[in-house]
C-alpha cells in the first residue's frame, strides 16, 4: 500500500467521526457483556455463540483503538491494543471448541491479554481506576497463563481462575469504553 493509499484510508476513518467514536466503545461494551453472559450460558452452543460475538466485537474495537491511539501518537497504548487484538483473536478461535481441548491456544490468548493490559496501563492515558483494575486483571491472567503453560488442566471456566478474573477484564473494558466515549458526549 502506497503512502497516498494509506493517507486516504486514515482520512476515511478519522476518530473524530462520531460513528467511529461510538463503534469502539460499543464493541468493548458488547464484548464485556456477552463475554460474561457466555460464562453463565446454560448450554455449550449458546456459550460458543455468545463468546463468538463477544470476540468479534472485541477484535474490531481493538483494531479501531489501535488506529486511534497511533494517530494520537500514543504508540505504547496503540501497541497494547494491537497485542489485545492478537490475544482476543486467539481466544476467539477457541469459542466453539470443547473447553478441555482449547488449553494451549487459550493459554496463548490469555498471556497476550495480560501483556496488553500492562502495556495499555503503563502510560497515564486511561483513568487511574481503569489502570489499577487492568493491572490486577493482568496479574490474574498471568497466573492462569503460567499454570496452563505448565500443563495444569484449566479451561476457560475453571475456578477460581480464570473465572474470577473475567469481571476485572470486563470492568477494564467498560472503563476503556467510558474513556473513549467521553469526548463524544
N, C-alpha and C positions, 0 to 999 in steps of 0.2 A: 504494500500500500504506500503510495507516494505521500509526501508531506502535504500536498494540497488536498488529497483524498482524506487524510486524517483530519485536517483542519475543517473540512466540510462535515465530517462525522461529528467532531466535537461541537461545531456550531449548531448542528441539528439537535444535540442532546444537552444543551446548557442546563445546569441545575437551577437556574433562576426561572426556568419554565415551570409554572405551577403543577403541571401534570407530572413532571419528573420529580419534583419535590415531594409530591404525595405518594408516588409509586414506591420509593424505597421504604419510607415509614410503614406504609400499608403492608408491604412484603414482610417486614420484620414482625409486625403485629400478627398477621395471618400465620406466619411461621411459628411464633411463640404459642399462640392459642392452639393451633392444630397439632403442634408437637406434643404439648401437654395432653390434649384430648386423646391423641393416639396412644399415649401411655396407659390411659384408662379404658381404651376401647374394649368392648366385650368379645370381639372376635378378631381373629388373625387377619381376615380380609379387610375389615374396617380399619384396623390399625395400619395395615400396609397402605391403604388409600389415604388416610389422614397424614401419615408420615411422608407419603409421596408428594402430596400437595404442599405440605409444610416445607419439604426440601426444595422443591422448585421455587417457591416464594422466597426462600432464604438465599438461594443461588442468585436469583435475579436482583434481590436487594443488595447482596454483596457486590455484584458487578456494578450496579449503579453507584454505590457508595465508594467503590474503588475509584471510579472515574471522577466523582465529585471531589474527593479528597486529593486526588492527584492534581486536578485543575486548581485547587486552592493551595497547592504547594505543601500540603500535609502528607508528605511522602511516606512517613512511617505509618500513619494511620491508614493511608491507601494500601500500603503493603500488608497491613494487618487484615484489612477487609479482603484482600486477594487471598491470603492464607485461609481466612474463614471460608471463603467461597470454595477453595480446594478441599478443605476438610468437610464442608457440608456436602459437596459432590460425592465424596467417598461414603459418607453416612447415608445419603440419598440412595446410593447403589445397593444398600442393604435393606431398604424399606420393606420390600415384599419378600425377602428371604426368611427362611426359618431362623429364629433367634439364635439357636445353638450353632448355626453354621456361618454366621456373619462375623465371628470374633476377630480375625486378622484385619479385615477391611474396616470394621468398626473401630478397632484399636488405632489404626492409622488416622481415621477421621477424627476421633476424639483427641488424639495427640495434636493434630493441627488446630482443632478448636481451642485447646489450651494455649498453644503458642499464639494464636491470633488474639485471644483475649488479653494476653500480656502485651503484645505489640500495640494493640489499639489503645490500651490503658496507660502506656508509658508517657506519651505527651499529654499535656493538660488541655486536650481538645474537648473531651467529653466531660460532663459534670462529675464532680468528685464522687458522689454517691454511686454513680454508674461504674466508675473506675474501680472503686472498692469492691462492689458486688462482683464485677467481672474478674477481679484478681482472686477472690475467694473461689469462684467457679473454676478458674484456671488451675488452681491448686487441686481441687477435687477431681477435675478431668485428667490432670497429670497422674494422679494416683491410679485412676482407672486404666489409663494407657499403660502405665508401668506394669500393673497387675496382668493386663491382657497380653502384653509383650512377653511376660514371664510364663505365660501358658495357663494362668488361672482361668477356670471355666466361668467367666462372667458373660452376660449378654446385656442387651440394651435395657432390660427391665430388672436387672439384679439389684438387690437391696443389701446394704444401704447405698452403695454406689454402683452404678451411676444414677440410680433412681432419684436420690435426694439432691443431686447436683442440677438436675433439669430445671427446677424452679429458679435457681440462681441464673442459669443461662437465659431463661425466659424473662426474668426481671432485667437482665442486661439488655436484651433485645428491645424490651419496652422502653428502657432508658435511651438506647440509641435512636429508637423511633421518635421519642419525645424531643431529643436533642436536634434531630434533623427536621422535624415538623415545625418547631417553634418559629423559625424565621418566616414561614408561610403565613401564619395567623397574625 
